[in-house]
Structure formats: structure tokens, C-alpha cells
């Protein structure tokens, strides 16, 4: 058997469980309470595989801080490391809890990076400049309101209150992380809640600068996200942009994936509604 047949390593992906103990929104096909059973099913499948970690791409909850108390114990049954990043719905909590969300998810900080098998994973906080995530009175809220008004005036399709942007500081950090990974000979996978490419109504407000950066760096292989529950895929430069489907959608069908990293390609094995793909690099 050729050596490329077995992957260098694997990891699991879950996007948008959006759990809440509330009635379904049938018109949107969102069954919030059913996400407990769906995440449990994903955990069971993940436990049958050798994985480096499992990342949930944001929107663990749909609303209310107490929802974390119901869904996070489901992840405790996972025999692999459970990692998280922040989604817009994770901030649908009372003002007093806004600053506690990252810690509740066990995150080292709102954005961070980590190494696995010589690959660098860069985890963004796509909510940093938004009208919902920063503490009330924080200058990022004012900046977000200005950005949103500007995009609305231009008739931009992503000019929505539920989208957001990176701060200039976080954007500079992203560039520095990619550069130091290149110096160390590391390939990079970027993860965020929001899509940036192909352009859509769910995209980050500052998608263009993010895509320009990622597409120009030879060591950036992929950008993985959730937020747009129908899923999507595109490329820019040599970078693959994969939008995973939302767990919360549909009454009974699940959506999650196992990502296998090979020496020349990434294989995405989709479960339920999630699409299987081969990303060559």
C-alpha cells in the first residue's frame, strides 16, 4: 500500500449545534433541543476513531448562558480533546456573561493557535468587532456600528447585524502567526466561525483583507468555518475555503465530519448532511 494511503493525522469537526431548550423554528428548519442527541451521536463516532482533537466551529448554543450547562457535558464523553471557537450565538447571553463565554468553553483566550504534527492551527475570534460580543461601552462596539453603517450604505450583501470583523490587532496577529509558521516550515489551517469566501450574506465584514492575506501565503492550506448552515466551498490562491453545515438544521439529520490530513491532500469525510471532499495541496 502506498504511504499516502494512511493520513498523517485526523481531527473531528462540528459546526453550529445552536442548542437551546426551546421549541423548533420550523420555518428555518432549526431544531435547537435535538442538538444534544446529534452531538452525542457525533461524539460516539469520533470515539471510534483515532483523532488529534475535535473542533466545534462556534454557535455551541443558540441563546442563554445556562444552555452551556446542558450541552458541554455531552462533550465530556469525548475521549479526544474538545476544542472550541466563538460564534455569534454564543454571545446571545445576558450582558453580565459576555466576558465569560470563552472561559466557559475552556478556551485559552478568544483567539489562539496550536500545533499538531508539524501543522499550525490558527483559531480566530470572528466576533471581536461586532455589535453583540464586546462588553457594553467597549470601543469595538462603536467601531462595529460604523463599519455596519458603511456597508449598509454601499448595499453590501453581508451588511447584517449578525456578522462582524477582526480588529486590526487580531488581523496583524494572524499575519504574524502565518509568517512564523512559514519560518518553522509549518503548513497552516485557519479556523473561524464566519465564512470569508466565496462572498455571501454571512461573510465577515472584512472578508476581503482576510482572503487576500490567506490566498497570498503558500503555507496556508485551508480555512474552515461554520455560520452559514447550508455549507459552501471555494478556493482563492492555493487556499481551500470550506463552510461546514449546521448541526441544528433538520429534525433528524446530523452533520459533522472527520478531516484526514495526508502529505499531499486533505480528505473530508462527511457524515449525515455534510459533504465529503478531497482538497489537494
C-alpha positions as CSV (number, residue, x, y, z in Angstrom):
1,X,0.0,0.0,0.0
2,X,1.4,3.5,-0.8
3,X,2.3,5.5,2.3
4,X,-0.1,8.3,1.2
5,X,-3.0,5.8,2.0
6,X,-2.8,6.5,5.7
7,X,-3.2,10.0,6.9
8,X,-0.6,12.0,8.9
9,X,-3.4,12.7,11.5
10,X,-7.1,13.2,11.7
11,X,-9.5,15.5,13.6
12,X,-13.2,15.9,14.0
13,X,-15.4,18.9,13.0
14,X,-18.8,20.0,14.4
15,X,-20.5,23.3,13.3
16,X,-23.4,25.2,14.8
17,X,-25.2,22.9,17.3
18,X,-27.0,26.1,18.5
19,X,-28.5,24.2,21.4
20,X,-31.3,25.6,23.5
21,X,-34.2,24.0,25.4
22,X,-36.7,25.8,23.2
23,X,-39.3,24.8,20.6
24,X,-38.0,24.4,17.0
25,X,-38.2,27.2,14.4
26,X,-39.9,25.0,11.8
27,X,-39.8,27.7,9.0
28,X,-36.0,27.8,9.3
29,X,-35.8,24.0,9.9
30,X,-33.9,24.6,13.1
31,X,-34.5,22.0,15.9
32,X,-32.5,23.5,18.8
33,X,-33.2,20.9,21.5
34,X,-32.3,18.0,19.2
35,X,-28.7,19.1,19.0
36,X,-28.0,17.3,22.3
37,X,-28.7,13.9,20.7
38,X,-26.9,14.9,17.5
39,X,-23.7,16.0,19.2
40,X,-23.9,12.8,21.3
41,X,-24.1,10.8,18.1
42,X,-21.1,12.6,16.7
43,X,-19.1,12.0,19.9
44,X,-19.8,8.3,19.6
45,X,-18.5,8.1,16.1
46,X,-15.5,10.2,17.0
47,X,-14.7,7.9,19.9
48,X,-14.4,5.0,17.4
49,X,-11.6,6.8,15.6
50,X,-8.0,7.9,16.3
51,X,-8.3,11.7,16.3
52,X,-5.9,14.5,17.4
53,X,-8.8,16.7,18.6
54,X,-12.4,17.7,17.8
55,X,-13.1,21.4,17.0
56,X,-16.6,22.9,17.2
57,X,-16.7,25.9,14.8
58,X,-18.9,28.2,17.0
59,X,-22.5,28.6,18.0
60,X,-22.4,25.8,20.6
61,X,-25.6,27.4,22.0
62,X,-28.5,29.4,20.4
63,X,-29.1,31.5,23.4
64,X,-28.9,31.9,27.3
65,X,-25.7,31.1,29.3
66,X,-27.5,28.2,31.1
67,X,-27.6,26.3,27.8
68,X,-23.9,25.6,28.1
69,X,-24.8,23.6,31.3
70,X,-26.8,21.2,29.1
71,X,-24.6,20.8,26.1
72,X,-21.0,20.9,27.4
73,X,-21.4,17.7,29.5
74,X,-22.1,15.9,26.2
75,X,-18.6,16.8,25.1
76,X,-17.2,15.3,28.3
77,X,-17.9,11.9,26.9
78,X,-15.4,12.5,24.1
79,X,-12.2,10.6,24.6
80,X,-10.3,13.2,22.5
81,X,-9.5,16.8,23.2
82,X,-12.6,19.1,22.7
83,X,-11.6,22.5,21.3
84,X,-13.9,25.5,20.7
85,X,-14.0,28.8,19.0
86,X,-16.6,31.6,19.4
87,X,-19.7,32.1,17.3
88,X,-22.2,34.9,17.3
89,X,-24.9,32.9,19.1
90,X,-22.5,32.1,21.9
91,X,-22.9,35.7,22.9
92,X,-26.8,35.6,23.0
93,X,-26.4,35.8,26.8
94,X,-27.1,38.5,29.3
95,X,-24.6,41.4,29.4
96,X,-23.0,40.2,32.6
97,X,-22.0,36.9,31.0
98,X,-20.4,38.3,27.8
99,X,-16.9,38.4,29.2
100,X,-17.3,34.8,30.5
101,X,-18.1,32.9,27.3
102,X,-14.5,32.0,26.2
103,X,-13.7,30.7,29.7
104,X,-17.0,28.7,29.9
105,X,-15.9,26.9,26.7
106,X,-12.4,26.2,28.3
107,X,-10.6,28.3,25.7
108,X,-7.2,29.7,26.5
109,X,-8.2,33.1,25.0
110,X,-10.7,34.4,22.4
111,X,-8.2,33.7,19.6
112,X,-5.2,31.3,19.8
113,X,-3.1,28.9,17.9
114,X,-1.8,25.4,18.5
115,X,0.5,22.8,16.8
116,X,-0.3,19.3,15.8
117,X,2.1,17.0,13.9
118,X,4.0,20.0,12.5
119,X,0.8,21.8,11.3
120,X,-0.2,25.1,12.8
121,X,-3.9,25.7,13.5
122,X,-4.9,29.4,13.8
123,X,-8.2,29.9,15.6
124,X,-9.8,33.3,15.1
125,X,-12.4,35.2,17.1
126,X,-14.6,36.5,14.3
127,X,-16.9,38.4,16.8
128,X,-14.2,40.8,18.1
129,X,-15.6,43.9,16.3
130,X,-19.3,43.3,16.5
131,X,-22.4,45.0,17.9
132,X,-23.1,42.0,20.3
133,X,-19.9,40.4,21.6
134,X,-17.8,43.2,23.2
135,X,-18.8,44.4,26.7
136,X,-21.2,47.3,26.6
137,X,-19.4,50.5,26.2
138,X,-16.3,48.9,24.6
139,X,-14.9,50.9,21.6
140,X,-15.2,47.8,19.4
141,X,-19.0,48.2,19.6
142,X,-18.8,51.7,18.3
143,X,-16.4,50.7,15.5
144,X,-18.7,47.8,14.6
145,X,-21.7,50.2,14.3
146,X,-19.6,52.5,12.0
147,X,-18.5,49.5,9.8
148,X,-22.0,48.2,9.6
149,X,-23.5,51.6,8.6
150,X,-20.8,52.0,5.9
151,X,-21.5,48.5,4.4
152,X,-25.3,49.2,4.6
153,X,-24.8,52.5,2.7
154,X,-22.9,50.5,0.0
155,X,-25.7,47.9,-0.2
156,X,-23.2,45.2,0.7
157,X,-24.8,41.7,0.9
158,X,-23.0,40.9,4.2
159,X,-24.2,44.1,5.9
160,X,-26.0,42.3,8.7
161,X,-26.1,42.7,12.5
162,X,-25.2,39.0,12.9
163,X,-21.8,39.4,11.1
164,X,-18.6,41.0,12.4
165,X,-14.9,41.8,11.8
166,X,-11.5,41.2,13.2
167,X,-9.7,44.0,15.0
168,X,-6.6,45.4,13.3
169,X,-4.7,43.9,16.2
170,X,-6.1,40.4,15.6
171,X,-5.5,40.7,11.8
172,X,-1.9,41.6,12.4
173,X,-1.6,38.7,14.8
174,X,-3.0,36.4,12.1
175,X,-0.3,37.6,9.6
176,X,2.4,37.1,12.2
177,X,1.3,33.6,13.0
178,X,1.3,32.6,9.3
179,X,4.8,34.2,8.9
180,X,6.3,32.4,11.9
181,X,4.7,29.1,10.7
182,X,6.4,29.6,7.3
183,X,9.7,30.2,9.0
184,X,9.2,27.0,11.0
185,X,8.3,25.0,7.9
186,X,4.7,24.5,9.1
187,X,1.5,24.2,7.0
188,X,-1.4,26.3,8.3
189,X,-5.1,25.6,8.7
190,X,-7.2,28.7,9.8
191,X,-10.5,28.2,11.7
192,X,-13.2,30.7,12.3
193,X,-16.9,30.8,12.8
194,X,-17.6,33.0,9.8
195,X,-17.1,32.4,6.1
196,X,-14.9,34.8,4.1
197,X,-15.0,33.1,0.7
198,X,-16.9,32.7,-1.6
199,X,-18.6,36.1,-0.8
200,X,-22.0,35.6,0.8
201,X,-24.5,37.4,3.0
202,X,-23.0,35.6,6.0
203,X,-19.4,36.7,5.4
204,X,-17.1,38.7,7.7
205,X,-17.3,42.4,7.2
206,X,-13.6,42.4,6.5
207,X,-13.6,39.3,4.3
208,X,-11.6,40.9,1.5
209,X,-8.5,41.6,3.5
210,X,-8.6,38.1,5.1
211,X,-8.9,36.3,1.8
212,X,-6.2,38.5,0.2
213,X,-3.8,37.5,3.1
214,X,-4.6,33.8,3.1
215,X,-4.5,33.5,-0.7
216,X,-1.1,35.1,-0.9
217,X,0.7,32.8,1.6
218,X,1.9,29.5,0.2
219,X,1.8,27.6,3.5
220,X,-1.9,28.3,4.2
221,X,-3.7,25.2,3.0
222,X,-7.3,25.7,4.3
223,X,-9.8,27.9,6.1
224,X,-12.6,26.1,7.9
225,X,-15.8,27.7,9.2
226,X,-19.5,27.3,10.0
227,X,-22.2,30.1,10.4
228,X,-23.8,29.6,7.0
229,X,-25.8,26.5,7.8
230,X,-26.2,25.3,4.2
231,X,-22.5,24.9,3.7
232,X,-20.2,26.2,0.9
233,X,-16.8,25.7,-0.7
234,X,-14.4,27.8,-2.8
235,X,-10.7,28.4,-3.4
236,X,-8.6,31.6,-3.6
237,X,-5.0,31.2,-4.5
238,X,-4.0,27.8,-3.2
239,X,-6.2,28.0,-0.1
240,X,-9.4,25.9,0.2
241,X,-12.3,27.6,2.0
242,X,-14.8,25.0,3.5
243,X,-18.0,26.1,5.1
244,X,-19.4,23.1,7.2
245,X,-23.2,22.6,7.5
246,X,-25.1,23.3,10.7
247,X,-26.0,20.6,13.2
248,X,-29.1,22.4,14.3
249,X,-30.8,22.2,10.9
250,X,-33.4,19.5,10.2
251,X,-35.3,17.4,12.8
252,X,-33.3,14.2,12.5
253,X,-30.4,14.5,10.1
254,X,-27.0,15.2,11.5
255,X,-24.0,17.0,10.0
256,X,-20.3,16.6,11.1
257,X,-17.0,15.5,9.6
258,X,-13.7,13.8,10.1
259,X,-10.8,15.6,8.4
260,X,-7.8,13.4,7.4
261,X,-4.6,15.2,6.7
262,X,-2.3,13.5,4.1
263,X,1.1,14.5,2.7
264,X,-0.5,15.8,-0.5
265,X,-4.2,16.3,0.3
266,X,-6.9,16.7,2.9
267,X,-9.8,14.2,2.8
268,X,-13.0,15.4,4.4
269,X,-15.3,12.5,5.4
270,X,-18.8,13.9,5.8
271,X,-21.5,12.3,7.9
272,X,-25.2,12.9,7.6
273,X,-25.8,16.1,5.5
274,X,-22.1,17.0,5.4
275,X,-20.3,16.7,2.1
276,X,-17.2,14.6,1.6
277,X,-14.4,16.4,-0.3
278,X,-10.8,16.0,-1.4
279,X,-8.6,19.1,-1.1
280,X,-5.3,18.8,-2.9
281,X,-2.3,20.9,-1.8
